[in-house]
């Protein structure tokens, strides 16, 4: 009995618990806003950029986020909107005044898909299993001792069929992730880095995404201007999109 108790005390934590703790590092638990800038690079040269203002809040029951994204730049896309309500994504163009449903897998910029820029709790969309412990290099080429998790999608309408994720054992910070298509092919590798104190927690303020086939195709997502803010229920309704005005 003593041996069983000792083994239990030193057993690895539950994989789903690790993933939920990592989600809490990435995402605030109260309504918030931030600015996301996406920079695309080909062979080391910047080729495109997009800036989004994001407003998100978690649902009390599920913990999953609902988000409204407003395009800020470039000028040709200014004031276009994207709405995440549950796992549904909607795109609104003020020029055509039309709202269309879009896929989370659809590419937004470079290696960033629509589903990469909306706020998501992975523990709600994926079932995690613990694949072991590994020492891996982070986005700054520093070695981190991590839990390696294998995530499998719970539903068909999520962004990726499967994800491998490395999470620092000492603080639950996400370090690295690899995203796979249903065919098993590697779509992209992401590194979470530049941790800073934001809304009470050290959070990654930059994600570097590398194409699964062409490592010279890189997209950098930068997160700034974190702030607690009200996100009214009306903002998160598809029918309200034509009337939305930033405050």
Secondary structure, 3 states (H helix, E strand, C coil): CHHHHHHHHCCCCCHHHHHHHHHHHHCCCCCEEEEEEEEEEECCEEEEEEEEEEEEEECCCCCCEEEEEEEEECHHHCCCEEEEECCEEEEEECCCCEEEEECCCCEEECCEEHHHHCCCCHHHHEEEEEEEEEEEECCCCCEEEEEEEEEEECCCCCCCCEEEEEEECCCCCEEEEEEECCCCCEEEEEEEEEEEEECCEEEEEEEEEEECCCCCEEEEEEEEEEEECCCCHHHHCHHHHHHCCCC
